[in-house]
Amino acid sequence: MRIGIVRELTPAEGRVALTPYAVYELTKAGHRVSVETGAGAEAALTDDEYTAAGARLARDAAAVWRDSELIAKVFGPVDGEYRHLREGLIVLAFLSLSVNRRLVSALIESRCAAFSMETVRDERGGLPVLTPMSEIAGSLVPQIGAHYLQRPAGGRGILLGGATGVRPGRVVVLGAGIVGSGAARVASGLGAEVLVIDRDLDRLRRIEVMRLGGSLGGVKTLAASSMGIRDAVLWADLLISAVQVVSSRTPHLVDRETVKEMKAGSVIVDADVDQGGSIETSRATTLHDPVFVEHDVIHYCVKNLPASVPVTATRALSNALLPYVRKIAGHGLVDALNSDAGLARGATVIEGRMIDEDLAHEYAMDHHLLQSVLPLHKEAR
């Protein structure tokens, strides 16, 4: 199969979908890989490394799109790339279609086969491609919040770990998934008081088990309720939103009126803003201009948060994405989907038809079963 890797055009996106190590595995298996020059530069991956791995370099991104049967990206195509979409092309990327109607329309009109890597499942029901990015985000958000709580950064002047005789900072984490539990671990490691809120009691039990085991000292849990969330947010110096909703927009759990009542100089880090965000005052920002202040509260709402550490994030993403690229390239799309029902869960738009039921409902579109578009056997249906 002819596989393409292009430089990301999303602002401040330094990740690349596949490393030279992944490219070597693909070329060794007989596939042809084309890489746009400079695609891995921000992730400390040189063109020479890609060439040594067997890739063909191309100065023109359009040539990579034109000559490839499968494009592996980090984020879905942006406006300037829509013209490259076409029937017969397979696109693997984090698409975030619940907040990008323009891309939905472009994918449908092009009749390409688009897969949202954030909805691919493994045999245990996990999210194998999204998970490493969530792990990185969970480690980053307390560090980011700690920085912006400092007075020179505009914050209240709070040290999360406190000092002898002085209480530590207070951190509230909405969501006890991978991002939330990781954020709780790092925040507690910094010495903060941490409260994790979730409606899933099993997730909260896992947090409690980790706390009793000594890995989450200083962390408490709370079952989600509207009043409980409001009271906790007003208590917080740092609010971390880590609510994960797959294939649909994140509901607002904290309204504008509650944000208005937060302490001046407190900080919100919204890690789920790529699906709309669970804070009503959130709006997507970039790594070049990451924060804004509303109602005297600092908001950090960077959509592509792991891109702030592109060297680490690229390698983690490539490790997770390679098995799926290798499966599709080695067996063809239909056989790959027949053999992997979890990969089929990532199918979003194929041949101009909406496959994702949640997105079809959200956009009031006709929903098409995957097996009505591609000839799959019953195990993949």
HELIX and SHEET records of a PDB file:
HELIX    1   1 PRO A   20  LYS A   28  1                                   9    
HELIX    2   2 ALA A   41  ALA A   43  5                                   3    
HELIX    3   3 ASP A   47  ALA A   52  1                                   6    
HELIX    4   4 ALA A   61  ASP A   67  1                                   7    
HELIX    5   5 ASP A   79  HIS A   84  5                                   6    
HELIX    6   6 LEU A   97  VAL A   99  5                                   3    
HELIX    7   7 ARG A  101  SER A  110  1                                  10    
HELIX    8   8 MET A  117  THR A  119  5                                   3    
HELIX    9   9 LEU A  130  TYR A  148  1                                  19    
HELIX   10  10 ARG A  151  ALA A  153  5                                   3    
HELIX   11  11 ILE A  178  GLY A  189  1                                  12    
HELIX   12  12 LEU A  201  LEU A  212  1                                  12    
HELIX   13  13 SER A  226  TRP A  235  1                                  10    
HELIX   14  14 ARG A  256  LYS A  260  1                                   5    
HELIX   15  15 VAL A  273  GLN A  275  5                                   3    
HELIX   16  16 LEU A  305  SER A  308  5                                   4    
HELIX   17  17 PRO A  310  HIS A  331  1                                  22    
HELIX   18  18 LEU A  333  SER A  339  1                                   7    
HELIX   19  19 ALA A  341  ALA A  344  1                                   4    
HELIX   20  20 GLU A  357  GLU A  362  1                                   6    
HELIX   21  21 LEU A  370  VAL A  373  1                                   4    
HELIX   22  22 LYS A  378  ALA A  380  5                                   3    
SHEET    1   A 8 ARG A  56  ALA A  58  0                                        
SHEET    2   A 8 ARG A  32  GLU A  36  1                                        
SHEET    3   A 8 ARG A   2  ILE A   5  1                                        
SHEET    4   A 8 LEU A  70  PHE A  75  1                                        
SHEET    5   A 8 ILE A  90  PHE A  94  1                                        
SHEET    6   A 8 ALA A 113  SER A 116  1                                        
SHEET    7   A 8 ALA A 347  ILE A 350 -1                                        
SHEET    8   A 8 ARG A 353  MET A 354 -1                                        
SHEET    1   B 7 VAL A 219  ALA A 223  0                                        
SHEET    2   B 7 GLU A 193  ASP A 198  1                                        
SHEET    3   B 7 ARG A 170  LEU A 174  1                                        
SHEET    4   B 7 LEU A 238  SER A 241  1                                        
SHEET    5   B 7 VAL A 267  ASP A 270  1                                        
SHEET    6   B 7 VAL A 297  TYR A 300  1                                        
SHEET    7   B 7 VAL A 291  GLU A 294 -1                                        
END                                                                             
